[in-house]
Amino acid sequence: MAQVVRNLFIEGVSGMVGDQIVYSQRRGKTIVGVAPRASSVPPTAAQIAHRRAFQQAAIYAQGEALDPAVRNIYGAEANERQVSVYNIVLADMLQAPDIEEIDLTRYTGQVGDTLLVTAVDDFAVVQVRIRIENGDGSLVETGDAVQQPNPQQWLYTATVRNASLAGDKITVQVTDRPGNLDQEVRTL
């Protein structure tokens, strides 16, 4: 790829010449390159899935970016990054939240015991749901954790006494604004 420096004839030019040369602008410089060609190799299943996911995210972002309430939610972040609300919504749709840590050390099966979840997202986690089941699969309790002053931390307080913890499963589900989900299951 070549860079053009101070050439009055092509400075600021962009586009394709024939099917061979492409001119583009990057950071105030004119870049000259070979025109891209479509691949003759068929796309893989992963590439097709990624294209579908991106297409769905773009459709979602177009609709959401028109909603004044959504513009209000994402607007500050868009202004801070100097991008459009559409771009922030699109990125949020493409990135699921991530559970970084589940602290079960303060859960002994008593009412009032707590579970602390640390979860992150590129924009914001909106819900952390906890489900506690006995080893035989019977439900002990389920409910939402409460966001803490550190917005990445969520605290769940047990409301039901759990007599036997051996083999119990604790499922943590974390959701972001577009509805992307991350889930982890821990066995006691």
NUDREN-257884 format. One record per residue (C-alpha): residue number from 0; residue in one letter; x negated, y, z. Coordinates in steps of 0.1 Angstrom, whole numbers, padded with zeros to 4 digits. Example, Ala and Ser with C-alpha at 12.3 -4.5 7.8 and 13.67 -1.06 7.14 Angstrom:
<sites>
(site 0,A,(-0123,-0045,0078))
(site 1,S,(-0137,-0011,0071))
</sites>
This chain:
<sites>
(site 0,M,(0000,0000,0000))
(site 1,A,(-0014,0034,-0010))
(site 2,Q,(-0009,0068,0007))
(site 3,V,(-0007,0099,-0014))
(site 4,V,(-0024,0130,0001))
(site 5,R,(-0016,0165,-0013))
(site 6,N,(-0003,0156,-0048))
(site 7,L,(0022,0182,-0059))
(site 8,F,(0038,0159,-0085))
(site 9,I,(0048,0130,-0063))
(site 10,E,(0047,0145,-0027))
(site 11,G,(0082,0140,-0011))
(site 12,V,(0093,0115,-0038))
(site 13,S,(0111,0084,-0028))
(site 14,G,(0127,0055,-0047))
(site 15,M,(0118,0028,-0072))
(site 16,V,(0102,0033,-0106))
(site 17,G,(0112,0005,-0129))
(site 18,D,(0110,-0028,-0111))
(site 19,Q,(0074,-0024,-0101))
(site 20,I,(0066,0006,-0079))
(site 21,V,(0083,0020,-0048))
(site 22,Y,(0077,0055,-0033))
(site 23,S,(0088,0061,0003))
(site 24,Q,(0084,0086,0030))
(site 25,R,(0070,0078,0065))
(site 26,R,(0060,0104,0090))
(site 27,G,(0056,0131,0064))
(site 28,K,(0035,0110,0040))
(site 29,T,(0043,0096,0007))
(site 30,I,(0037,0058,0005))
(site 31,V,(0033,0040,-0028))
(site 32,G,(0038,0002,-0028))
(site 33,V,(0048,-0028,-0049))
(site 34,A,(0086,-0032,-0053))
(site 35,P,(0100,-0060,-0031))
(site 36,R,(0113,-0091,-0048))
(site 37,A,(0140,-0114,-0036))
(site 38,S,(0127,-0147,-0022))
(site 39,S,(0132,-0178,-0043))
(site 40,V,(0132,-0199,-0012))
(site 41,P,(0167,-0206,0002))
(site 42,P,(0173,-0191,0037))
(site 43,T,(0170,-0214,0067))
(site 44,A,(0200,-0222,0090))
(site 45,A,(0184,-0198,0116))
(site 46,Q,(0182,-0170,0091))
(site 47,I,(0218,-0175,0080))
(site 48,A,(0229,-0175,0117))
(site 49,H,(0209,-0143,0123))
(site 50,R,(0224,-0126,0093))
(site 51,R,(0259,-0135,0105))
(site 52,A,(0252,-0123,0140))
(site 53,F,(0239,-0090,0127))
(site 54,Q,(0269,-0086,0104))
(site 55,Q,(0293,-0091,0133))
(site 56,A,(0273,-0067,0155))
(site 57,A,(0274,-0041,0127))
(site 58,I,(0312,-0045,0124))
(site 59,Y,(0316,-0042,0161))
(site 60,A,(0294,-0012,0164))
(site 61,Q,(0312,0007,0136))
(site 62,G,(0345,0003,0153))
(site 63,E,(0333,0010,0188))
(site 64,A,(0313,0041,0178))
(site 65,L,(0345,0058,0166))
(site 66,D,(0362,0054,0201))
(site 67,P,(0358,0086,0221))
(site 68,A,(0356,0066,0254))
(site 69,V,(0328,0045,0240))
(site 70,R,(0310,0076,0227))
(site 71,N,(0312,0090,0262))
(site 72,I,(0297,0058,0277))
(site 73,Y,(0268,0055,0252))
(site 74,G,(0264,0092,0244))
(site 75,A,(0238,0101,0270))
(site 76,E,(0216,0072,0260))
(site 77,A,(0219,0081,0223))
(site 78,N,(0209,0117,0230))
(site 79,E,(0180,0106,0252))
(site 80,R,(0167,0083,0225))
(site 81,Q,(0176,0107,0197))
(site 82,V,(0196,0081,0178))
(site 83,S,(0233,0077,0170))
(site 84,V,(0259,0061,0193))
(site 85,Y,(0263,0035,0166))
(site 86,N,(0226,0025,0169))
(site 87,I,(0229,0021,0207))
(site 88,V,(0261,0000,0205))
(site 89,L,(0246,-0021,0177))
(site 90,A,(0215,-0028,0198))
(site 91,D,(0236,-0036,0229))
(site 92,M,(0257,-0061,0209))
(site 93,L,(0226,-0078,0196))
(site 94,Q,(0209,-0082,0230))
(site 95,A,(0225,-0104,0257))
(site 96,P,(0218,-0097,0293))
(site 97,D,(0191,-0117,0311))
(site 98,I,(0192,-0132,0346))
(site 99,E,(0158,-0125,0361))
(site 100,E,(0162,-0140,0396))
(site 101,I,(0188,-0157,0418))
(site 102,D,(0180,-0155,0455))
(site 103,L,(0198,-0183,0473))
(site 104,T,(0177,-0181,0505))
(site 105,R,(0204,-0164,0525))
(site 106,Y,(0232,-0188,0516))
(site 107,T,(0237,-0216,0542))
(site 108,G,(0274,-0222,0535))
(site 109,Q,(0288,-0198,0561))
(site 110,V,(0313,-0170,0556))
(site 111,G,(0294,-0138,0551))
(site 112,D,(0262,-0154,0536))
(site 113,T,(0249,-0137,0505))
(site 114,L,(0235,-0145,0472))
(site 115,L,(0214,-0118,0454))
(site 116,V,(0211,-0118,0416))
(site 117,T,(0187,-0096,0396))
(site 118,A,(0200,-0091,0360))
(site 119,V,(0189,-0068,0332))
(site 120,D,(0203,-0056,0299))
(site 121,D,(0191,-0032,0273))
(site 122,F,(0221,-0009,0282))
(site 123,A,(0239,-0022,0313))
(site 124,V,(0252,-0053,0330))
(site 125,V,(0289,-0048,0338))
(site 126,Q,(0298,-0080,0356))
(site 127,V,(0281,-0108,0376))
(site 128,R,(0304,-0137,0385))
(site 129,I,(0295,-0164,0410))
(site 130,R,(0310,-0199,0411))
(site 131,I,(0302,-0224,0439))
(site 132,E,(0312,-0260,0435))
(site 133,N,(0307,-0291,0457))
(site 134,G,(0286,-0319,0445))
(site 135,D,(0318,-0338,0434))
(site 136,G,(0328,-0308,0412))
(site 137,S,(0355,-0294,0434))
(site 138,L,(0356,-0256,0436))
(site 139,V,(0345,-0240,0469))
(site 140,E,(0349,-0204,0457))
(site 141,T,(0344,-0180,0429))
(site 142,G,(0342,-0142,0426))
(site 143,D,(0324,-0112,0414))
(site 144,A,(0291,-0099,0429))
(site 145,V,(0289,-0062,0438))
(site 146,Q,(0263,-0039,0421))
(site 147,Q,(0237,-0025,0445))
(site 148,P,(0220,0009,0446))
(site 149,N,(0193,-0007,0424))
(site 150,P,(0215,-0012,0393))
(site 151,Q,(0197,-0044,0384))
(site 152,Q,(0207,-0061,0417))
(site 153,W,(0241,-0077,0424))
(site 154,L,(0251,-0091,0458))
(site 155,Y,(0277,-0118,0463))
(site 156,T,(0291,-0124,0498))
(site 157,A,(0306,-0158,0506))
(site 158,T,(0342,-0158,0517))
(site 159,V,(0347,-0196,0523))
(site 160,R,(0329,-0219,0547))
(site 161,N,(0310,-0247,0528))
(site 162,A,(0303,-0276,0552))
(site 163,S,(0280,-0296,0530))
(site 164,L,(0255,-0280,0506))
(site 165,A,(0238,-0312,0493))
(site 166,G,(0243,-0314,0455))
(site 167,D,(0264,-0282,0453))
(site 168,K,(0262,-0262,0421))
(site 169,I,(0260,-0224,0420))
(site 170,T,(0268,-0209,0386))
(site 171,V,(0259,-0173,0379))
(site 172,Q,(0274,-0156,0348))
(site 173,V,(0261,-0121,0338))
(site 174,T,(0280,-0101,0312))
(site 175,D,(0272,-0068,0294))
(site 176,R,(0296,-0043,0279))
(site 177,P,(0301,-0060,0245))
(site 178,G,(0308,-0093,0263))
(site 179,N,(0274,-0110,0257))
(site 180,L,(0269,-0136,0284))
(site 181,D,(0239,-0152,0302))
(site 182,Q,(0245,-0181,0325))
(site 183,E,(0223,-0201,0349))
(site 184,V,(0233,-0231,0371))
(site 185,R,(0214,-0239,0403))
(site 186,T,(0218,-0271,0423))
(site 187,L,(0213,-0270,0461))
</sites>
